Amino acid sequence: MPQQTFPPCQKFACDIQDCLSKNNYQETKCEKVIQALRTCCEELLEKGGSSPCCPKKKYGKKESH
């Protein structure tokens, strides 16, 4: 049976959901896991990767015209 692969950064997105659920949906108590997803997505997109967990609109670098 082939090993199941998950989208890049999905672990961090799941960690956020777990944290929010455990902390009554108070984002301030989950800032570290939110930042971990942000960092993962920024690094992934910088390298040309993609993930459904990392929308380019939100995490991609702003282009200056």
C-alpha positions as CSV (number, residue, x, y, z in Angstrom):
1,M,0.0,0.0,0.0
2,P,1.5,3.4,-1.0
3,Q,2.3,5.8,1.8
4,Q,-0.1,8.7,2.1
5,T,1.5,12.1,1.6
6,F,0.1,15.3,3.0
7,P,0.3,18.8,1.5
8,P,3.3,20.9,2.7
9,C,2.6,22.9,5.9
10,Q,-0.6,20.9,6.6
11,K,0.7,19.8,10.0
12,F,0.9,23.4,11.0
13,A,-2.7,24.1,9.8
14,C,-3.9,21.1,11.8
15,D,-1.9,22.3,14.8
16,I,-3.8,25.7,14.6
17,Q,-7.1,24.0,14.6
18,D,-6.2,21.8,17.6
19,C,-4.9,24.8,19.5
20,L,-7.9,26.9,18.8
21,S,-10.3,24.1,19.8
22,K,-8.4,23.5,23.1
23,N,-8.3,27.3,23.9
24,N,-11.9,28.3,23.2
25,Y,-11.0,29.8,19.8
26,Q,-8.8,32.5,21.4
27,E,-6.2,33.3,18.7
28,T,-4.0,35.1,21.2
29,K,-3.3,31.7,22.9
30,C,-2.2,30.2,19.6
31,E,0.1,32.8,18.3
32,K,3.1,30.4,18.2
33,V,1.4,27.8,16.0
34,I,-0.1,30.5,13.8
35,Q,3.4,32.0,13.3
36,A,4.8,28.5,12.5
37,L,2.3,28.1,9.7
38,R,3.1,31.6,8.4
39,T,6.8,30.8,8.4
40,C,6.3,27.4,6.7
41,C,4.1,29.0,4.0
42,E,6.4,31.9,3.4
43,E,9.4,29.6,3.0
44,L,7.5,27.2,0.8
45,L,6.2,29.9,-1.6
46,E,9.6,31.5,-1.7
47,K,11.0,28.2,-3.0
48,G,8.3,28.1,-5.7
49,G,6.3,25.4,-3.9
50,S,2.5,25.4,-3.2
51,S,0.0,24.0,-0.8
52,P,-3.7,24.4,-0.3
53,C,-2.7,25.4,3.3
54,C,-0.8,28.4,1.9
55,P,-2.9,30.7,-0.3
56,K,-0.5,32.9,-2.3
57,K,-2.8,35.9,-1.7
58,K,-2.2,35.7,2.0
59,Y,1.4,34.4,2.3
60,G,3.0,35.3,-1.0
61,K,5.4,38.3,-1.2
62,K,3.8,41.5,-2.3
63,E,5.0,42.6,-5.7
64,S,5.9,46.2,-6.2
65,H,5.1,47.8,-9.6
